[in-house]
């Protein structure tokens, strides 16, 4: 997963934060599609 730090022009801590939020965003989208 470390390649994300190089794939985008973002600081490493930003990619870590985005990766941490992705599961929450995915759950939110799933809740919208199910309801």
N, C-alpha and C positions, 0 to 999 in steps of 0.2 A: 504493500500500500504506500510505501514511501515515495513511489514515483509521482504521486499527486503533488508533492512539494515542488517538483521540477516541471510538471506538465502545465502549471498555471503560474502566472507572474504574481503570486501572493506569498506573503511571509508564511513560514511553516506553521506558526501558531494559528494563523487564519484557516489554513486547510484542516488543522486538527479540530477547530471549533465547528467548521462546516461539517466535517465527518461526524462530529458528536450530535449535530442537529438533524442530520439526514434521517435517522430512524424515527424521530418525533414528527418530522414533516411527512414521512411515508405513512405513519399511523394516522395523521390528520387527514390525508387524502383518502385513505382506506375508509375512515369513518364517514366521510362525505359521500363516497360512492355506495356504501352499504345502506345508508339511511335514505 
